[in-house]
Amino acid sequence: MVLLCCRDDSGRLWRLADTCRTCTAATPHAAVVTEPLRHSPAALRPPRLLSPTDPAAGRPGDTVQIDGTSLSTTTRVNFGSAAVIPTSVTATQVTFVVPDSAPCAGQVSVSVTSTTGATSNALPFFVIAPPTTTGLSLTCLPAATGGPVTLLGANFLTGTQVRVGTIGNVAVTPSRNAVVLRPWAWVPG
């Protein structure tokens, strides 16, 4: 008797069975297991990603979580063409950090690869371009009255904050190519 490992034509269903060598030779997509199993049969299932990444968009350095099944043997995250070592792995979740080698902006495919070499389905992730500034609508404000200033540039997003000298972070009204900030007026004491 030998231990037989076989799969169906799609590669999605794997089976282990005790059988004779004659039956093994007659079984398509079969191989004799010559070493003791090092993983449970569940670990032989290929990983599958179930939900979009969380978050679904980010910048290099951001932490991302992926939910799925059969993820416990994940050894790497495939982030576009980059291989990333996960920071945390469980049977249902993989956590990783968006690599510095991520493209400046746009969509990349994210998948995982297990210790057996099986690669999961891919999910989309969107790399957000960092904001860039190109100028100001004016360079000087009256200290007594203050007023709005428009910061010109690209890729400003909701939640953007602008640090203004010693005033600190200032609330802004962003659009994609400009941010209007309203630093309060300095009032002499």
N, C-alpha and C positions, 0 to 999 in steps of 0.2 A: 504494500500500500504506500502511496505517496500523497503529499499535500498538493492539491491542484489550485492554481489561481487563474480565473478566466474572467473575461468581460464580454458584454454584449457588443453588437456592431457600433453603437453610438459611443461606447466608452464610458457611459454613465453608470452602469450597473456592474459591480465586481462581485464575484462569488469565490468562496473558499470551500473545498470539498476534499474528503478522503476518497481516493479512487485508485484503480490499478494503472500501471504504465500503458497498457493497451488502450484503455478509455481516454487517458490523457492525450495520447497521440492522435486520437480521433476527434478531439474537442477543438473547435476553432477558437482562436484568440486565447489559447491556454499556455500556461507555463508551469513547470514543476517548481515548487518552493523548496529550495535546498537548504536554506538557513532557517533557524527558528524565527518566528515573527517578533519584531522588536516593537511593534505598535499594535494597538487594538484594531480590530476590523474597521471601526469607525474612522480611524486615522488614515485608512486607505482610500476613503472617499475624497474626491477632489473638492477643494474649497469653492464656495459659492457666495458671491456678494449679493445681498438682498436689497439694501436701501441705498439711496444716494449718500455720498460722504457728508459728514457733519463737522464743520460747515461745508457747503457745496462750492465755496469760493474762498480764496485767501491769497496771502503773500508768502514768500520764502520766510521760514521761521515759525509760521503758524502751525499749531497742533491740529490734526485731523483724525477723526474716528470713522471706521468703516464697520458696518454690521453685516453679518452673514452666518453661514453654517460651515462646519468642518474647518475652522480657522486655527485650531490649536497648534498645528504643525507649521504655521506660516514662518518662513525664514526671511522673506523680503517682500517689500512693496514695490511694484513696478509703477513708477511715476513718470509717464511718458517713456523716454528712453533711459531714465535714471533708475538705478537700483537703490532702494532706501531700506536701511535696517529699521524694523519696527521698534518703538519704545515700549510697547505693551502688547501682549497677545493673550487672548482667551479663546475658548471654543466658538464664541459668537461675536467677538469684537477685536479689531486690530487698530492700534493707535500709532501714528507716525508724525514726523515733522516735515513740512514742505521743504524740499532741499533748496540750497542756494543756487543750484544749477537749473532751477525751474525757468521756463521761458519768461520773458518780460511780461507777457500778457497772452491770454487766449485759453482755449480748451486743451486739456491733456487727458489721456485715458489712465485710469488707476486700476490695477489688479494686484493680486497677491500670488506668491508662489510658495508651495509647501516643501517639506523635506523630501517628499517623493518626486519632486519636479513638476507636479501638477500645477497649472496656472488657472486661476479663477476667471470668470467673466469680467469684463471691464466696465467701469462706471466713469462718467465724466466728472472732471474737476476743472474749475475756471480759475486761472491765475489772474489776480487783479494787478494792473499796472500801478506802480507807485505814483503819487502826485508829483508833478514838476511845476515849478514857478517860472514865469517869464517876465514879470514886472508888476508894477503897482500903478493904480490910476493917478496917484499923486504921491509925493515923497515927504510932505510936511503937513501937519495939522496944527491949527491953533491950540495951544495948551489950555486956554480958557474955555473953549467951546467943543473941541473934539469934532467928530463927524465920521461918516462912513468912508471906508477905503475899500477899493476893489483890488483884490490880489488876482492877477492874471496867470493862467497856466493851463494844465490839463490833468484829467483823471481825479478831480476832486469828488469825494463821495459824501453822502449823508454821514454825519458823525465826525466829520473832519474838524479838527481844532487847530487854531493858529496861535503860536506863542508870540507875544508882542513884548519885546524888551523885558523890563522889570515888572510890567503889568501881569504877565503870566498868560495862561491860556484864555483865549477870547472866544465867545460864542460866535458862530459864523452862519451865513446862509449860503450853502454851496450850490453851484450848478456844475456841469461837467467841465467847463472851461474857465470858471471864475468863482471867486469866493468874496462875498461882501462881509467885512468885519466892522464892528462898531466899538472900538475901544472907548471906554468912558473918558470923559474930560478930566484932566488933572485939576483939582481944586486946591488952591493955595491954603495952607493951614494957618 
